[in-house]
Each structure stands twice: as C-alpha cells, then as structure tokens.
C-alpha cells in the first residue's frame, strides 16, 4: 500500500505522493488511528476487553482485528504493521475503493482528519473472460427460478479444512437451496482457512466431499472446481444469496449486483468487513462460529435461510437493491465517486500550474 522507495522517489522529484487503498474506508480509519491506539494501549490488542471505537465505524472487537495487529507488539510482524500505518498518515492523499453512500458515517467523521481521502469506487472488474466452461454454469443458471440460487465462493485464496468443507456440503443439503459452489481442495494446516491454495484450472478431484453428495444434489446444485466467472454469476437474476469470505472486491461485486450475503470471514481484515456489512450497511448475515471456530451444518443452513427467506431476508434484499442503485449512480457523471476523482484531478492541475 505505502512503499518507502516510492515515497522517496516522489520526494526526489518534488511531486505529491498518493496511495490507492484497496480495502474499505473503515479499514483505512483503523490504519490512520493505529499510531494513536498503539500509544494509548499498555497490553496486547488481542487481550482488549472493550472494543475499539473509531469515528463513524461499528465497534471493532479484538477477535475482528487483522492478524498482524493481534501479533505480539514486540514482534516484527506487528512492527511492520505499525510502520505501514504510520506511513499512511504521511501521504498527500488517499484514493479508497469505496463510495461515500456505502460508508457515509465513516467519511463524514474522517473529513478533515489526516490526509484527504477520496472515495472513488466501486472499482471492480466486470468483464467475462468468455471461456466456454463459464457459459455452461450461466446456462445452468438460466434454468433456475429468479433469486433461488445460493452462490458460494471463498475467493482466489480462501480454503477451508477438510472437516469444514464436508460440513458446508451437509449444510447446503440441509438448507434445501439451489446452489453454485466454487470449491477448492481443503487444507488441514489451519483452523479456519488458508490463503492461496489451489489455482484456476486445476482438476482437484472431489473425494473430500461427503459420500453421495454430488448424486444427492444433482439437478439442484452445481459444483465448480477452483474458479468461476463471479461477476457474471452475481449479475444473474437467479442468484439470491452470496456466501462469501468477505474479501473487499467480492463484497463490492455483490453490492454492485444487489445480492445480499452470508458473511463467512477467513483472514486479513475480513472480520471487520463482515461486521460492517452486517451491522452498519445491512446487507449481510454473519455465520455464528462455534467451538474451535467451527461452523456446523445447522448454522450453514440457518445462515442461508436468514438471507433467502422470511422478514429479515426481505430487509436484506431491499437494502441490497438500494445500494445497487447507489453504487451505479456513484460512477455516473454526477455521482459522488466521479466528483471525488474530479477533485483529485483539479488538485493535481493546481500543483502543475504552481498554484
């Protein structure tokens, strides 16, 4: 995010140094406040009883903090994290991949504090790569009722354990929902998930799924190995729910397509993303984590039902639809993100003209 060599080069050239922040405004707020939080706290952040309260943000509980912030404060990991945070406070401006109407209270409370922040999103890749196998899953979606399909994907790097993968499969069966599941071969070296497991195009085999799962769900479920055209799937009318690891790009894609989410965070700042999208934004329902951070098949089914059916589901769908319209408008000529980008360009023009 903030490279010291790049900063030095900008200083040498006498030009402003800006950064592009790819996570939400809330995470940026944590970075900007971390030096102050570090100075004020005596113990480890992971031992905090009271949540961190940042201006305009939902309270952040210790277990929701990024892993680097939960490391021992004497460790190189934490020192590096703090160094990055201090670097963020010293830039000339920050472009962040969000839009003001998605995080209005964060933006309002941060205006005038620290470097100027420009919300220029949502910036996501929306084009399909056009691979024939991609069309197969879209044709399958064409045959499903509107808003009936649950889409499950844990991103490019999210990988569950063998036991959790099997439990997720059983939960999908229990929910009796139609589904598309982008699946990766499980890992055994971590409790919740791993980052960067299998890669696109690998034939991973499906021997880790419960016996008979594929046969029992044939016709109502589609299992895709390793990769899928996510933006095209989320944009399809038959998709009514997205079970996501809460990576920011995935969440923005869901918002842009008006799809409510089951939030299943795995790593990085994803617990914070999940909390914000459920509590503050109102377009997600978090899974309830049990002992040893395990999520039961019953909770998988219940979380899906909370998003797909009932009064609570209608509220989520209505809010998701509202934000879809706002995300589209943000990028129009008179939209808030276009206006923010114009502000940056104008400031650069003034600098170039010596004003």
C-alpha positions in Angstrom: 0.0 0.0 0.0 2.7 2.5 1.0 6.1 1.9 -0.4 9.0 3.8 1.2 11.1 3.7 -2.0 8.2 5.1 -4.0 7.8 7.9 -1.4 11.5 8.7 -1.5 11.3 8.8 -5.3 8.3 11.2 -5.2 10.2 13.5 -2.8 13.2 13.5 -5.0 11.1 14.5 -8.0 9.2 17.1 -5.9 5.8 15.6 -6.7 2.9 14.7 -4.4 2.7 11.1 -3.0 -0.7 9.5 -3.2 -1.8 6.0 -2.4 -4.6 3.7 -3.5 -6.2 1.8 -0.6 -8.0 -1.3 -1.8 -9.8 -2.1 1.4 -12.8 -0.3 2.8 -12.8 3.2 4.4 -13.3 1.5 7.8 -10.0 -0.4 7.5 -8.3 2.8 6.4 -9.6 4.5 9.5 -8.0 1.8 11.6 -4.7 2.4 9.9 -4.9 6.1 10.4 -5.7 5.7 14.1 -3.3 2.8 14.8 -0.4 5.0 16.0 -2.7 6.7 18.5 -4.1 3.3 19.6 -0.6 1.9 20.0 0.5 4.8 22.2 -2.6 4.5 24.4 -2.6 0.8 25.0 -0.4 -0.9 27.6 -1.1 -4.6 26.8 -1.7 -6.7 23.7 -4.5 -5.7 21.4 -5.8 -9.2 21.3 -6.4 -9.0 25.1 -8.6 -5.9 24.9 -12.0 -6.4 26.6 -13.6 -3.2 25.3 -14.0 -2.8 21.5 -12.1 -0.2 19.6 -14.4 2.7 18.7 -13.3 4.6 15.7 -15.2 7.7 14.4 -18.2 6.6 12.3 -17.4 2.9 12.4 -19.1 -0.1 14.1 -17.2 -1.1 17.3 -14.3 -3.4 16.5 -13.9 -6.3 18.9 -10.4 -7.8 19.4 -11.2 -11.0 17.5 -12.2 -8.9 14.5 -8.9 -7.2 14.1 -6.4 -8.1 11.3 -4.0 -10.9 12.4 -1.0 -8.6 12.1 -2.5 -6.3 14.8 -3.1 -9.3 17.0 0.5 -10.4 16.9 2.8 -9.7 19.9 3.5 -6.0 20.0 7.2 -6.8 20.4 7.2 -8.9 17.1 8.5 -7.9 13.7 5.0 -8.6 12.3 3.4 -6.0 14.5 6.2 -3.6 14.0 5.8 -3.8 10.2 2.1 -3.3 10.5 2.6 -0.2 12.7 5.2 1.1 10.3 2.7 0.8 7.4 0.1 2.6 9.4 2.4 5.5 10.2 3.3 5.6 6.5 -0.4 6.0 5.6 -0.7 9.1 7.8 2.1 10.8 5.9 0.8 10.7 2.3 -0.5 13.7 0.4 -3.8 12.0 -0.4 -5.6 8.6 -0.4 -7.8 7.1 -3.0 -10.0 4.4 -1.5 -12.0 1.7 -3.3 -15.5 2.5 -1.8 -18.2 5.1 -2.3 -19.5 7.6 0.2 -23.0 6.3 0.3 -21.7 2.8 1.3 -19.8 4.2 4.3 -21.3 7.6 4.9 -20.7 7.9 8.6 -17.0 6.9 8.3 -16.5 9.5 5.6 -18.3 12.3 7.5 -16.4 11.7 10.7 -13.0 11.4 8.9 -13.3 14.6 6.8 -10.6 17.0 7.8 -8.7 14.4 9.9 -5.3 13.3 8.4 -4.6 13.3 4.7 -7.5 14.0 2.3 -9.4 10.8 1.4 -11.1 10.4 -2.0 -13.7 7.5 -2.3 -13.5 6.7 -6.0 -15.2 3.2 -6.1 -16.7 0.8 -6.5 -13.8 -0.3 -8.8 -14.2 -3.9 -9.8 -13.5 -6.0 -13.0 -16.9 -6.7 -14.6 -16.0 -8.3 -18.0 -16.4 -12.0 -18.5 -13.3 -13.8 -19.9 -15.5 -15.7 -22.2 -14.3 -19.3 -21.6 -16.8 -21.9 -22.8 -17.0 -23.7 -19.5 -18.0 -20.3 -18.0 -21.0 -20.4 -20.3 -22.0 -23.8 -19.0 -22.7 -22.5 -15.5 -24.5 -19.5 -16.8 -26.7 -21.7 -18.9 -27.4 -23.8 -15.8 -28.4 -20.5 -14.0 -30.8 -19.7 -16.9 -32.8 -22.8 -15.9 -33.3 -21.8 -12.3 -36.1 -19.6 -10.8 -35.4 -16.0 -10.1 -33.5 -15.3 -6.8 -33.4 -19.0 -5.9 -29.7 -19.8 -6.1 -27.0 -19.6 -3.4 -23.6 -18.8 -4.8 -20.7 -20.0 -2.6 -17.1 -18.9 -3.1 -14.2 -18.1 -0.8 -12.2 -16.1 -3.3 -8.9 -16.7 -5.0 -7.2 -17.8 -1.8 -9.8 -18.9 0.7 -9.5 -22.6 1.5 -11.4 -24.4 4.3 -10.3 -27.5 6.2 -11.5 -31.0 5.2 -13.9 -31.2 8.1 -15.3 -27.7 7.5 -15.7 -28.3 3.8 -17.7 -31.5 4.4 -19.8 -29.7 7.0 -20.5 -26.9 4.5 -21.7 -29.5 2.0 -24.1 -31.1 4.5 -25.3 -27.6 5.4 -26.1 -26.9 1.8 -28.2 -30.1 1.6 -29.9 -29.2 4.9 -30.9 -25.7 3.5 -32.6 -27.3 0.6 -31.4 -24.4 -1.6 -30.2 -24.5 -5.1 -26.6 -23.6 -5.3 -23.4 -23.0 -7.3 -20.3 -23.8 -5.2 -16.8 -22.8 -6.3 -14.8 -25.4 -4.4 -11.1 -25.8 -3.7 -9.3 -28.8 -2.3 -9.3 -28.5 1.5 -6.3 -27.7 3.8 -5.5 -29.3 7.1 -3.0 -26.8 8.4 -5.3 -24.1 9.7 -8.5 -23.9 11.8 -10.5 -21.6 9.6 -8.9 -21.3 6.3 -5.7 -20.7 4.3 -4.6 -18.1 1.8 -3.7 -19.0 -1.7 -4.3 -22.7 -2.0 -5.3 -24.1 -5.4 -5.2 -22.2 -8.7 -7.6 -21.7 -11.5 -8.0 -24.6 -13.9 -6.7 -27.3 -11.5 -8.6 -30.6 -11.5 -8.7 -31.0 -7.8 -10.9 -34.1 -7.5 -14.0 -34.3 -5.2 -13.1 -37.2 -3.0 -13.2 -34.9 0.1 -16.9 -34.3 -0.2 -19.4 -36.4 1.8 -20.2 -39.7 0.2 -23.1 -39.4 -2.2 -23.2 -35.6 -2.0 -22.9 -35.0 -5.8 -25.5 -37.6 -6.6 -28.0 -36.3 -3.9 -27.7 -32.7 -5.1 -27.7 -33.4 -8.8 -30.1 -31.0 -10.5 -30.3 -28.5 -7.7 -26.6 -27.9 -7.2 -23.6 -27.3 -9.4 -20.0 -27.7 -8.1 -17.3 -25.9 -10.0 -13.6 -26.7 -9.4 -11.3 -23.8 -8.4 -12.7 -20.9 -10.4 -15.9 -19.3 -11.8 -17.0 -16.1 -13.6 -18.0 -14.5 -10.4 -19.3 -11.1 -11.7 -21.4 -12.8 -14.3 -22.9 -15.2 -11.7 -23.6 -12.4 -9.2 -25.2 -10.4 -12.0 -27.6 -13.3 -13.0 -31.2 -12.9 -12.0 -31.4 -16.4 -10.5 -28.8 -15.7 -7.8 -30.3 -14.6 -4.5 -27.5 -15.0 -2.0 -23.7 -15.0 -1.9 -21.8 -17.0 0.7 -18.5 -15.1 0.8 -15.2 -14.9 2.7 -15.7 -11.2 2.8 -12.8 -10.1 0.6 -13.5 -6.5 -0.2 -13.6 -7.0 -4.0 -16.1 -9.8 -3.6 -18.3 -7.7 -1.3 -18.2 -4.8 -3.8 -19.2 -7.1 -6.6 -22.1 -8.3 -4.5 -23.2 -4.8 -3.7 -23.0 -3.7 -7.3 -25.3 -6.6 -8.3 -27.7 -6.1 -5.4 -27.1 -9.6 -3.9 -27.3 -10.0 -0.1 -24.6 -12.0 1.6 -23.8 -14.7 4.1 -20.6 -13.4 5.7 -18.0 -16.1 6.4 -14.7 -14.3 7.0 -11.4 -16.1 6.9 -8.4 -13.9 7.1 -6.9 -10.4 6.9 -9.4 -7.6 7.6 -12.4 -9.8 6.6 -13.9 -10.0 10.1 -14.1 -6.2 10.1 -15.7 -6.2 6.6 -18.2 -8.8 7.8 -19.1 -6.7 10.9 -19.5 -3.5 8.9 -21.7 -5.1 6.2 -24.0 -6.8 8.7 -24.3 -4.1 11.4 -23.7 -0.8 9.6 -24.6 -1.4 6.0 -27.3 -4.0 6.5 -26.7 -6.3 3.5 -25.2 -9.4 5.2 -25.8 -12.0 7.9 -22.7 -13.4 9.6 -22.3 -17.1 10.3 -22.2 -17.9 14.0 -18.9 -19.6 14.9 -18.9 -22.4 17.4 -16.1 -24.1 19.4 -12.7 -24.2 17.7 -14.0 -21.7 15.2 -16.1 -24.5 13.6 -19.4 -23.7 11.8 -21.9 -26.5 12.0 -24.1 -27.7 9.1 -27.2 -26.4 11.0 -25.7 -22.9 11.2 -24.8 -23.1 7.5 -28.4 -23.9 6.7 -29.7 -21.3 9.1 -27.5 -18.5 7.8 -28.7 -19.2 4.2 -32.3 -19.2 5.4 -31.8 -15.8 7.1 -30.7 -14.3 3.8 -33.1 -16.2 1.5 -36.4 -16.4 3.4 -38.5 -14.6 5.9 -39.0 -11.0 7.1 -35.3 -10.5 7.8 -34.4 -11.7 4.3 -36.8 -9.1 2.8 -35.0 -6.3 4.6 -31.6 -7.5 3.4 -32.8 -7.8 -0.2 -34.4 -4.3 -0.1 -31.2 -2.8 1.3 -29.1 -4.6 -1.2 -31.3 -3.3 -4.0 -31.0 0.2 -2.7 -27.2 0.0 -2.6 -27.0 -1.4 -6.1 -28.7 1.7 -7.4 -26.4 3.9 -5.3 -23.3 2.1 -6.5 -24.3 2.6 -10.1 -25.0 6.3 -9.6 -21.7 6.8 -7.8 -19.8 6.2 -11.0 -22.1 8.3 -13.2 -21.1 11.8 -14.4 -22.9 13.4 -11.5 -22.0 10.7 -9.0 -20.1 11.1 -5.7 -17.1 8.9 -6.8 -16.8 10.8 -10.1 -16.9 14.0 -8.2 -14.1 12.8 -5.8 -12.0 11.8 -8.8 -12.5 15.3 -10.3 -11.4 16.9 -7.1 -8.1 14.9 -7.3 -7.5 15.9 -10.9 -8.2 19.5 -10.1 -5.7 19.5 -7.2 -3.1 18.0 -9.5 -3.7 20.6 -12.1 -3.3 23.3 -9.5 0.0 21.8 -8.4 1.2 21.5 -12.0 0.3 25.2 -12.6 2.1 26.2 -9.5 -1.0 27.4 -7.7 
